[in-house]
Amino acid sequence: MALERNVLGIVHPVLFPGPGNTGSVMRGEGRKEYVLKSLKWIIDDPDFQSVEITRIKTPSIRNEVKTLLDQARKENKLQEVVYTAQLVQIINEDNIVEPSDISSLDENERIKAMDRLKECIDEAAEYGCDKFAFYSGKDPAILQNLEGDAAERVSEEGLAQLRRSVHEICLYLKEKAGAHTPMQPVIEIFDGRTNIPGTSFFKEALVGSADRAERLVESVRHYYGHNEFGLMIDTSHMLISGEGPNVLKKFIPYLGHVHIANTVLNRNAPDGDRRYGDAHPAFNVSDGELTMDALAGYLHALAESQYEGTVSFEIKPIGSEIPEDIAASAKSFYFTCRNRIDVNYALPRNFIFQTRRFLTDDLWDRLSDMRVKQPRLIEERMMKRKQREVLAPDGRLVILAADHPARMVTNVGDDPVAMGNRFDYLGRCARVMTASAVDGIMATADVIEDLVLLDAVYEEKNGHSFLDNRVLIACMNRSGLAGAKYELLDRMTAYRDVKKIKKLNLDGAKLLLRLAIPDPYDRYAIQTMEECARSIEACHEVQLPVFLEPLPVKSIDGKYQTIVDADALIRVIGVASGLSHSSANVWLKIPYVNNYNRVVQSFSGPILMLGGESKGNPISVIEQFERGMGEGENVRGALVGRNVLYPGPDDPAATAEAVCSVINGGLSANEAVKRMPSVRGKNMELLPRN
């Protein structure tokens, strides 16, 4: 599960603001029994390993809280205690400090604000806190109702004051720590200037945007050398500011703490006035901006960025809501999102599969040299290759499809000739074959022969062949060139001779049959049917398995496109399964579609699913394969190409391994995705290199 190693925490004075959900704890005036009991409830919850506390005015209660926290640490119930000074700053008791707080342009006001924060640091030191959190105060430009250049100038002056304040906070934290590790200072990014009505419901903070927060932390680290200074982000403020998950990625080098919080921006929502703005309502309230999709987006960004810090809930019971109940609901909401496949499928930050790191230029040059000087080596190695005694020992197969370029299908996404780059294409094929559990490959002769030569140099290094006991399937008909006028006339132009296929120790033959719908009587398709029938009969004569791909197609703007419809597939399968004098050794290759259970009931023999065009992200095809495997006992695996070879920036071997985990391992798509990091980017030196 994504982020499962991250410490999970909760903001105590917000979840337990006081008896009857009043604000006594938030003000630092909570009764001893309530404060201790509520803190103990958090500590005793095994899911929470971090707790955020705030000012407690009564020294005797502080002492008992310290004892409780110390004991929790000894019992390994707590890994972290955070002091949240933001509440002290925001409540601003008796209005002793102006709202711009430690960003005040008035130096006397800034010093007063700093003195107050130093008192909070003193208290945090009593508890032995690990982090000290605070906020910038309101933007002086907003307080002065300034716009345009004047506002920018005043905000920059406030930012200069804030930098001084952060520097002083860092120094004071180090002074208080003495010989011990000082608390980490983190500034929370609140919402800044917004166009949302109702300013009293928002913070309008000086540090209220991603750009300004990044500038602040970089300048403090660069000019003052306080590399421990970090940022605390809060999803509710990001939602208020309209900042999406991608913003998190720029924060990762500085991110010290994450708050998961909700906000309601619809004043007309039920109980709107009490939940509106920065009220931190429960995660599942109606009209809440923190939907499951929104939270999943933020969690995906954190997982993709490999964030290792604390994730805390900031939720406040409203009215008669019970704190323990909304905490339990929040955990369920969070865990559900954290376990989503789109969250778990998170590439490491800046990861991109580079073929040259696997198949080197030197090895590519050597391959070319071998083709010139050792052309007979290919057939020699194919003749002595060890074959499986049984095609599918466990009754299932995962085969890599690599025959597309031979039919002039070279596009991947927006690149019209991606698969035409043989160096990259071969490297991806070899990566899948050497680093995943796929059963084998289906390809034209040129691709298989390149792999045979690579296998020779692989065996020199590793002492064994990666092609032994794998399934090699010969693709036969490739004359139906994409976009050709007579595209449906698909003659045997690749591996043409079935006896030669058998002699070369290949394990099967693949055929493509496309029938145009609503015109199933296209004479070119009928000729292809006849050629396929003859080839199937020839395969039967030498006991060679046939992998037949029957597809319904229609012409759109002069190009044939596959019809992904159950009824159309059923009609074409009926034609395909009736070819030749026997279907005894025939496997069908059929795309997954809705109502797949109806499709698989149209043929009693084994079916392999195909993946179709690359989607740039393997999640959908892995999920399709999971669904397809459950739709009938005769669904026996996949014969998939582009979605494995070109999974966006991901490693083809990791995608192939996920597919194998679903089909051969019986895992769910989500479980399979969680296994991808064990393969992704690993063993990149399997092939020899100079």
Secondary structure, 3 states (H helix, E strand, C coil): CCCCCCCEEEEHHHHCCCHHHCCCCCCCCCCHHHHHHHHHHHHHCCCCCEEEECCCCCHHHHHHHHHHHHHHHHCCCCCEEEEECHHHHHHCHHHCCCCCHHHCCCHHHHHHHHHHHHHHHHHHHHHCCCEEEECCCECHHHHCCCCHHHHHHHHHHHHHHHHHHHHHHHHHHHHHHCCCCCCEEEEECCCCCCCCCCHHHCCCECCCCHHHHHHHHHHHHHHHCCCCCEEEEEHHHHHHHCCCCHHHHHHHHHEEEEEECCCECCCCCCCHHHHEECCCCCCCCCCECCCHHHHHHHHHHHHHCCCCCEEEECCCCCCCCCHHHHHHHHHHHHHHHHCCHHHHCCCCCCCCCCHHHCCCHHHHHHHHHHHHHCCCHHHHHHHHCCCCCCCCCCCCEEEEEECHHHHCCCCECCECCHHHCHHHHHHHHHHHHHHCCCCEEEECHHHHHHHHHHHHHHHHHHCCCCCCCCEEEEECECCCCCCCCCCCCCCECCCCCHHHHHHCCCCEEEEEEEEECCCCCCHHHHHHHHHHHHHHHHHHHCCCCEEEEEEEEEEECCEEEECCCHHHHHHHHHHHHCCCCCCCCEEEEEECCCCHHHHHCCCCCCEEEECCCCCCCCHHHHHHHHHHHCCCCCEEEEEECHHHHCCCCCCHHHHHHHHHHHHCCCCCHHHHHHHHHHCCCCCCCCCCCC
